[in-house]
Amino acid sequence: MRRWLGETAGGLPATYWYLWTGLLINRVGAFAMLFLSLYLTGSRGASAGLAGLVVGAYGAGGAVGVLLGGVLADGWGRRATLVWSHLAAALGMLVLAFTTNLAAIAVLAGLIGIVHSMPGPAFVAAIIDVVPEERRSRAFNLQFWAFNLGMAAASFLAGLLAETSFLALFLVDAGATLITTGLIAWKVPETLRRTRGPIAWKVPETLRRGAGRGAGAGTQRRGAGRRATGPGTGAGQVLQRRQPGLVTALTDRTFMVFVGLTFVLAVLTTQTSTIMPLAMRADGLSTASYGVVVALGGALIVLGQLFVPRLIDGYRKHLVLAVSTGLLAVGFGALAFADLLPVYLVAAVIWTVGSMLAAPPNAEINAELAPAVLRARYQSVFYLTFPAAAFVAPALGGVSLQYLGDWHWIIAGALGLAAALGHLLAGPARERRVAVLRAGTPPTSPAALTTAGAVPE
């Protein structure tokens, strides 16, 4: 047991554990928005359509917040972004608890969506900052486990509180967020390494074209840069023109291929909360049956996720992702033949195992592909796949299920298998890119920054 604990959770710095604890507390308390539609229809007299629009405003805010959080975490700092976004979220929840006007609630929902999503890129960027590369797999695995454990506890507690008082729901949520704010402000130092002087950063053209060439090849192109000898730069070092970090991430082809494949995974997993309930109802199964399927997936993650690092250790990441995405494809594709609860349960086991296997390598690859100085911005683009999937999955999936019936699940399975093949094909290019980013001298030197794809201006 001691050896297993060491392999699963050993060797991680104290700052990581404070971040992990803050994430767990925040997830356990983050349940008010889960019941927002019920609160609006039950306590505020909103119609189902209006409640859907308000919840949609929260989701739209989340898409904005994840990008804003990445930009702030790279420029302002990880700690500052985490502290102030959590504080704003707690205050927003307190105001929402006592607001009765539906238009004001809609505006508040959008603003809360922004501040709720802002910490995501900063959390992950801070973890990458403090955890050595060889231990990141276990760190990300524990992060995924804490997130799901917290969500499971939140769902249980929310059900109890909602029966008593919706006001209590919002107040406890705000309280948990304030506790997280205090913990981070007290125990988490700033992890962003800053360079002296006003510096802007850019990833050279070579990294957008792929990692097969030397990192310095693109820095000598005509008109690409200028020379400087100021603080933090080596004499004669070639310096690139300013380019916004988000543009760099969005034009990084190797990274965006990975993001696209992750988007397919997100669309598949989102089926469980959007389209699958409709399919189960069409099969004559009750809401309680749907709850059993969801609870089984959560229980598997809580009980089994800690064993995943040992299971996948030593395997190449793109192979693990191909297998995991293939399992998701098989699990959701099997729903085309499901009309009884046991079949749904077996399918849920298959796709949950796929999700569990995918979590550590997905986070690791995302961390490896990002230049250190644009780390949080890359995280924000990656995280954008999840609100995008939350929109696309129900918007297209509902129409697909209505008109195509069981063929919807066949198409979903085929899409997953195509993504699995995509990981197999894209894996070698990703590994070449990571080799370029790792090559050279220690990461604090100007030469290493150039090699890693980021040079100061």
C-alpha positions as CSV (number, residue, x, y, z in Angstrom):
1,M,0.0,0.0,0.0
2,R,2.8,2.4,0.9
3,R,4.5,1.7,-2.5
4,W,1.2,2.2,-4.4
5,L,0.6,5.5,-2.5
6,G,4.1,6.7,-3.4
7,E,3.6,5.9,-7.1
8,T,0.1,7.5,-7.1
9,A,0.6,10.6,-5.1
10,G,4.3,10.8,-4.0
11,G,6.9,13.4,-4.9
12,L,4.5,16.3,-5.5
13,P,5.4,19.7,-4.0
14,A,3.4,21.3,-1.2
15,T,2.1,24.1,-3.6
16,Y,0.5,21.5,-5.8
17,W,-1.4,20.0,-2.8
18,Y,-2.7,23.5,-1.8
19,L,-3.9,23.9,-5.4
20,W,-5.4,20.5,-5.3
21,T,-7.2,21.1,-2.0
22,G,-8.5,24.4,-3.3
23,L,-9.9,22.7,-6.4
24,L,-11.5,20.0,-4.4
25,I,-13.2,22.5,-2.0
26,N,-14.3,24.6,-4.8
27,R,-15.8,21.6,-6.7
28,V,-17.6,20.3,-3.6
29,G,-19.2,23.7,-3.1
30,A,-19.9,24.5,-6.8
31,F,-23.4,23.2,-7.0
32,A,-25.7,26.3,-7.2
33,M,-25.4,26.6,-11.0
34,L,-26.3,22.9,-11.4
35,F,-29.8,23.8,-10.1
36,L,-30.1,27.2,-11.8
37,S,-32.8,26.1,-14.2
38,L,-34.9,24.5,-11.4
39,Y,-34.4,27.6,-9.2
40,L,-35.6,29.9,-12.0
41,T,-38.7,27.9,-12.9
42,G,-39.6,27.0,-9.3
43,S,-38.7,30.1,-7.3
44,R,-38.6,33.0,-9.9
45,G,-41.5,32.0,-12.1
46,A,-39.5,31.8,-15.3
47,S,-40.7,29.6,-18.2
48,A,-38.6,26.7,-19.4
49,G,-37.5,28.6,-22.5
50,L,-36.4,31.7,-20.5
51,A,-34.6,29.4,-18.0
52,G,-32.7,27.8,-20.8
53,L,-31.6,31.2,-22.1
54,V,-30.3,32.2,-18.7
55,V,-28.4,29.0,-18.4
56,G,-27.1,29.6,-21.9
57,A,-25.8,33.0,-20.8
58,Y,-23.8,31.3,-18.1
59,G,-22.3,28.9,-20.7
60,A,-21.5,31.8,-23.0
61,G,-19.8,33.6,-20.1
62,G,-17.8,30.5,-19.5
63,A,-16.4,30.5,-23.1
64,V,-15.3,34.2,-22.6
65,G,-13.9,33.5,-19.1
66,V,-11.7,30.6,-20.1
67,L,-9.9,32.8,-22.7
68,L,-9.7,35.8,-20.4
69,G,-8.3,33.6,-17.6
70,G,-5.5,32.3,-19.8
71,V,-4.5,35.8,-20.9
72,L,-4.5,37.1,-17.3
73,A,-2.7,34.1,-15.9
74,D,0.2,34.6,-18.3
75,G,0.4,38.4,-17.9
76,W,-1.0,39.3,-14.5
77,G,0.0,36.0,-12.8
78,R,-1.4,32.6,-11.8
79,R,-2.0,33.5,-8.1
80,A,-3.6,36.9,-8.8
81,T,-5.9,35.4,-11.4
82,L,-7.0,32.6,-9.1
83,V,-7.5,34.8,-6.0
84,W,-9.5,37.6,-7.7
85,S,-11.6,35.4,-10.0
86,H,-12.6,33.2,-7.0
87,L,-13.4,36.3,-4.9
88,A,-15.5,37.8,-7.8
89,A,-17.3,34.5,-8.1
90,A,-18.2,34.4,-4.4
91,L,-19.5,38.0,-4.5
92,G,-21.4,37.3,-7.6
93,M,-23.1,34.3,-6.0
94,L,-24.0,36.3,-3.0
95,V,-25.6,39.0,-5.2
96,L,-27.4,36.4,-7.2
97,A,-28.9,34.8,-4.1
98,F,-30.8,38.0,-3.3
99,T,-31.7,39.1,-6.9
100,T,-35.3,38.7,-8.0
101,N,-35.4,40.5,-11.4
102,L,-35.0,37.9,-14.2
103,A,-33.1,40.3,-16.5
104,A,-30.6,41.0,-13.7
105,I,-30.3,37.3,-13.0
106,A,-29.5,36.7,-16.7
107,V,-26.7,39.3,-16.6
108,L,-25.4,38.0,-13.3
109,A,-25.4,34.4,-14.8
110,G,-23.2,35.6,-17.7
111,L,-20.8,37.4,-15.4
112,I,-20.6,34.4,-13.0
113,G,-19.9,32.2,-16.0
114,I,-16.9,34.3,-16.8
115,V,-15.4,34.3,-13.3
116,H,-16.2,30.6,-12.8
117,S,-14.2,29.7,-15.9
118,M,-11.2,32.0,-15.4
119,P,-9.4,29.9,-12.8
120,G,-9.2,26.8,-15.0
121,P,-6.2,27.8,-17.2
122,A,-4.5,29.4,-14.2
123,F,-4.9,26.2,-12.1
124,V,-3.4,24.0,-14.7
125,A,-0.6,26.5,-15.6
126,A,0.4,26.7,-11.9
127,I,0.5,22.9,-11.7
128,I,2.8,22.8,-14.7
129,D,4.9,25.5,-13.2
130,V,5.6,23.7,-9.9
131,V,5.4,19.9,-10.8
132,P,8.5,18.3,-12.5
133,E,7.7,16.9,-15.9
134,E,8.2,13.3,-14.9
135,R,5.6,13.6,-12.2
136,R,2.9,15.5,-14.1
137,S,1.0,12.4,-15.1
138,R,0.2,11.6,-11.5
139,A,-0.5,15.3,-10.8
140,F,-3.0,15.6,-13.6
141,N,-4.5,12.2,-12.7
142,L,-5.1,13.4,-9.1
143,Q,-6.5,16.7,-10.4
144,F,-9.1,14.8,-12.6
145,W,-10.0,12.6,-9.6
146,A,-10.5,15.5,-7.3
147,F,-12.6,17.3,-9.9
148,N,-14.9,14.3,-10.2
149,L,-15.0,13.5,-6.5
150,G,-15.9,17.1,-5.9
151,M,-18.7,17.1,-8.5
152,A,-20.1,13.9,-7.1
153,A,-20.2,15.3,-3.6
154,A,-21.7,18.6,-5.0
155,S,-24.5,16.8,-6.7
156,F,-25.4,14.9,-3.5
157,L,-25.2,18.0,-1.3
158,A,-27.1,20.2,-3.8
159,G,-30.0,17.8,-3.8
160,L,-30.3,18.0,0.0
161,L,-29.9,21.8,0.2
162,A,-32.4,22.4,-2.7
163,E,-35.0,20.5,-0.8
164,T,-34.5,22.9,2.1
165,S,-33.8,26.3,0.6
166,F,-32.4,27.6,-2.7
167,L,-31.0,30.6,-0.7
168,A,-28.9,28.1,1.3
169,L,-27.7,26.6,-2.0
170,F,-26.2,30.0,-3.2
171,L,-24.8,30.9,0.3
172,V,-23.0,27.6,0.8
173,D,-21.6,27.9,-2.8
174,A,-20.3,31.4,-2.0
175,G,-18.8,30.2,1.3
176,A,-16.9,27.3,-0.3
177,T,-15.5,29.7,-3.0
178,L,-14.4,32.1,-0.3
179,I,-12.6,29.3,1.6
180,T,-10.8,28.4,-1.7
181,T,-9.9,32.1,-2.1
182,G,-8.4,32.3,1.4
183,L,-6.4,29.1,1.0
184,I,-4.8,30.2,-2.3
185,A,-4.1,33.7,-1.0
186,W,-2.5,32.2,2.1
187,K,-0.6,29.2,0.9
188,V,0.0,29.4,-2.9
189,P,2.9,31.7,-4.1
190,E,3.1,33.2,-7.5
191,T,4.4,30.5,-9.8
192,L,4.8,32.5,-13.0
193,R,8.5,33.2,-13.7
194,R,8.9,36.8,-14.8
195,T,11.7,38.2,-16.9
196,R,13.1,41.7,-16.0
197,G,11.9,44.6,-18.1
198,P,8.9,45.0,-20.4
199,I,8.9,41.8,-22.5
200,A,6.4,40.5,-25.1
201,W,6.6,37.0,-26.5
202,K,6.0,35.1,-29.7
203,V,6.3,31.6,-30.9
204,P,8.4,31.5,-34.1
205,E,7.0,30.4,-37.4
206,T,8.9,27.1,-37.2
207,L,6.7,25.9,-34.4
208,R,3.5,26.7,-36.3
209,R,4.9,24.8,-39.3
210,G,5.8,21.8,-37.1
211,A,8.6,20.5,-35.1
212,G,10.5,18.6,-37.7
213,R,12.9,21.5,-38.3
214,G,15.3,23.2,-36.0
215,A,13.8,25.7,-33.6
216,G,16.1,28.5,-34.7
217,A,15.5,28.1,-38.4
218,G,12.7,30.6,-38.6
219,T,14.4,33.2,-36.5
220,Q,16.8,34.2,-39.3
221,R,14.2,35.0,-41.9
222,R,14.3,38.5,-43.4
223,G,12.2,41.0,-41.6
224,A,11.4,38.5,-38.8
225,G,13.1,40.4,-36.0
226,R,15.6,42.8,-34.7
227,R,18.6,42.5,-32.3
228,A,18.7,43.6,-28.7
229,T,21.2,43.5,-25.8
230,G,18.9,44.6,-23.0
231,P,18.3,42.8,-19.7
232,G,17.3,39.2,-20.0
233,T,18.5,38.8,-23.5
234,G,21.8,37.5,-24.8
235,A,23.9,39.8,-27.0
236,G,23.0,39.4,-30.6
237,Q,19.9,37.2,-29.9
238,V,17.4,37.5,-32.7
239,L,14.1,38.9,-31.4
240,Q,10.6,38.5,-32.9
241,R,7.9,41.1,-33.4
242,R,5.0,41.2,-31.0
243,Q,2.1,38.9,-31.7
244,P,-0.8,38.2,-29.3
245,G,-0.4,34.9,-27.4
246,L,-3.9,33.7,-28.3
247,V,-3.2,34.2,-32.0
248,T,0.0,32.2,-31.5
249,A,-1.9,29.3,-30.0
250,L,-4.7,29.4,-32.6
251,T,-2.3,29.4,-35.5
252,D,-0.1,26.6,-34.0
253,R,-1.1,23.7,-36.3
254,T,0.3,20.9,-34.3
255,F,-1.5,22.2,-31.2
256,M,-4.8,22.9,-32.9
257,V,-4.9,19.4,-34.4
258,F,-4.6,18.1,-30.8
259,V,-7.3,20.5,-29.7
260,G,-9.6,19.3,-32.5
261,L,-9.2,15.7,-31.5
262,T,-9.9,16.7,-27.8
263,F,-13.0,18.5,-29.0
264,V,-14.3,15.2,-30.5
265,L,-13.7,13.5,-27.1
266,A,-15.5,16.3,-25.4
267,V,-18.5,16.0,-27.7
268,L,-18.7,12.3,-27.1
269,T,-18.5,12.6,-23.3
270,T,-21.1,15.4,-23.3
271,Q,-23.6,13.0,-24.7
272,T,-24.1,11.5,-21.3
273,S,-25.7,14.7,-20.0
274,T,-27.4,16.0,-23.1
275,I,-28.6,13.3,-25.6
276,M,-28.4,10.0,-23.6
277,P,-31.3,11.1,-21.2
278,L,-33.5,11.6,-24.3
279,A,-32.6,8.2,-25.7
280,M,-33.3,6.5,-22.4
281,R,-36.7,8.2,-22.1
282,A,-37.5,7.1,-25.7
283,D,-36.6,3.5,-24.7
284,G,-39.1,3.8,-21.8
285,L,-36.5,4.0,-19.0
286,S,-37.1,6.2,-16.0
287,T,-35.2,9.2,-14.7
288,A,-34.0,7.0,-11.9
289,S,-32.4,4.7,-14.5
290,Y,-30.6,7.6,-15.9
291,G,-29.3,8.5,-12.4
292,V,-28.0,5.0,-12.0
293,V,-26.0,5.1,-15.2
294,V,-24.5,8.5,-14.3
295,A,-23.8,7.4,-10.7
296,L,-22.0,4.3,-12.0
297,G,-19.7,6.4,-14.1
298,G,-18.9,8.7,-11.2
299,A,-18.3,5.8,-8.9
300,L,-15.9,4.1,-11.3
301,I,-13.8,7.3,-11.6
302,V,-13.7,7.9,-7.9
303,L,-12.7,4.3,-7.1
304,G,-10.5,3.6,-10.1
305,Q,-8.8,6.8,-11.3
306,L,-6.0,6.5,-8.8
307,F,-4.9,3.2,-10.5
308,V,-4.7,4.7,-14.0
309,P,-1.1,6.1,-13.8
310,R,0.4,2.7,-13.0
311,L,-1.8,1.2,-15.8
312,I,-0.6,3.5,-18.6
313,D,2.9,4.1,-17.4
314,G,5.5,3.3,-20.0
315,Y,3.1,3.6,-23.0
316,R,3.3,6.4,-25.6
317,K,0.7,9.0,-25.0
318,H,-0.8,9.0,-28.4
319,L,-1.3,5.2,-28.2
320,V,-3.1,5.6,-24.9
321,L,-5.3,8.4,-26.3
322,A,-6.1,6.2,-29.4
323,V,-7.2,3.4,-27.1
324,S,-9.2,5.6,-24.8
325,T,-10.9,7.4,-27.7
326,G,-11.6,4.0,-29.3
327,L,-13.3,2.9,-26.0
328,L,-15.4,6.0,-26.0
329,A,-16.4,5.3,-29.6
330,V,-17.4,1.7,-28.8
331,G,-19.3,2.7,-25.6
332,F,-21.4,5.3,-27.3
333,G,-21.8,3.4,-30.5
334,A,-23.2,0.5,-28.5
335,L,-26.1,2.7,-27.5
336,A,-27.5,2.1,-31.0
337,F,-28.4,-1.4,-29.7
338,A,-29.4,-0.4,-26.2
339,D,-33.0,-0.6,-25.0
340,L,-32.6,-2.1,-21.6
341,L,-30.8,-0.7,-18.5
342,P,-28.1,-3.4,-18.3
343,V,-26.9,-2.6,-21.8
344,Y,-26.7,1.1,-20.9
345,L,-24.7,0.2,-17.8
346,V,-22.2,-2.0,-19.8
347,A,-21.8,0.8,-22.3
348,A,-21.2,3.3,-19.4
349,V,-18.4,1.2,-18.0
350,I,-16.7,1.1,-21.5
351,W,-16.8,4.9,-22.1
352,T,-16.0,5.7,-18.5
353,V,-12.8,3.6,-18.7
354,G,-12.0,5.5,-21.9
355,S,-12.4,8.8,-20.2
356,M,-10.3,7.7,-17.2
357,L,-7.4,6.6,-19.5
358,A,-7.6,9.8,-21.5
359,A,-7.3,12.3,-18.6
360,P,-3.6,12.2,-17.7
361,P,-2.1,12.1,-21.3
362,N,-4.5,14.7,-22.5
363,A,-3.3,17.1,-19.8
364,E,0.3,16.2,-20.3
365,I,0.3,16.7,-24.0
366,N,-1.4,20.1,-23.6
367,A,1.3,21.1,-21.1
368,E,4.2,19.8,-23.3
369,L,3.0,21.6,-26.5
370,A,2.8,25.0,-24.8
371,P,5.8,27.3,-24.7
372,A,6.4,28.2,-21.1
373,V,5.7,32.0,-21.6
374,L,2.3,31.2,-23.2
375,R,1.4,28.4,-21.0
376,A,-1.9,29.7,-19.6
377,R,-3.0,31.0,-23.0
378,Y,-2.5,27.6,-24.6
379,Q,-4.5,26.1,-21.6
380,S,-7.4,28.5,-22.3
381,V,-7.6,27.5,-26.0
382,F,-7.6,23.9,-24.9
383,Y,-10.2,24.4,-22.3
384,L,-12.4,26.2,-24.8
385,T,-13.2,22.8,-26.3
386,F,-15.5,21.9,-23.4
387,P,-17.9,24.8,-23.5
388,A,-17.9,24.5,-27.3
389,A,-18.8,20.8,-27.0
390,A,-21.5,21.7,-24.4
391,F,-23.1,23.8,-27.1
392,V,-22.5,21.6,-30.2
393,A,-23.5,18.3,-28.5
394,P,-27.1,19.2,-27.6
395,A,-27.6,21.6,-30.6
396,L,-26.8,19.0,-33.2
397,G,-27.3,15.9,-31.2
398,G,-31.0,16.6,-30.5
399,V,-31.8,17.0,-34.1
400,S,-29.7,14.0,-35.1
401,L,-31.5,11.8,-32.5
402,Q,-34.9,13.0,-33.6
403,Y,-34.4,12.4,-37.3
404,L,-31.8,9.6,-37.4
405,G,-32.8,7.6,-34.3
406,D,-30.2,4.9,-33.4
407,W,-28.1,6.0,-36.3
408,H,-27.1,9.0,-34.2
409,W,-25.0,6.6,-32.0
410,I,-23.5,4.9,-35.0
411,I,-22.3,8.2,-36.3
412,A,-21.0,9.1,-32.8
413,G,-19.1,5.9,-32.7
414,A,-17.6,6.4,-36.2
415,L,-16.6,9.9,-35.2
416,G,-14.8,8.5,-32.1
417,L,-13.0,5.9,-34.2
418,A,-11.9,8.6,-36.7
419,A,-10.5,10.6,-33.7
420,A,-8.6,7.5,-32.5
421,L,-7.0,7.1,-35.9
422,G,-6.2,10.8,-35.8
423,H,-4.2,10.4,-32.6
424,L,-2.2,7.5,-34.2
425,L,-1.4,9.7,-37.2
426,A,-0.7,12.9,-35.3
427,G,1.2,11.3,-32.4
428,P,4.7,11.3,-34.1
429,A,4.5,15.0,-35.1
430,R,3.5,15.9,-31.6
431,E,6.5,13.9,-30.2
432,R,8.9,15.7,-32.6
433,R,7.5,19.1,-31.4
434,V,7.9,18.1,-27.7
435,A,11.5,17.0,-28.5
436,V,12.2,20.5,-29.9
437,L,10.7,22.2,-26.9
438,R,12.8,20.0,-24.5
439,A,16.0,20.4,-26.4
440,G,18.9,22.7,-25.4
441,T,19.8,24.4,-22.2
442,P,17.9,25.0,-18.9
443,P,14.6,26.8,-19.5
444,T,15.6,30.0,-17.7
445,S,18.2,30.9,-20.2
446,P,17.5,33.0,-23.3
447,A,18.8,30.2,-25.6
448,A,16.4,27.7,-24.0
449,L,13.5,30.2,-24.5
450,T,14.4,30.4,-28.2
451,T,14.6,26.7,-28.5
452,A,11.3,26.2,-26.7
453,G,9.6,28.5,-29.2
454,A,9.4,31.8,-27.3
455,V,11.8,34.7,-27.7
456,P,11.5,38.1,-26.0
457,E,10.8,41.3,-27.7
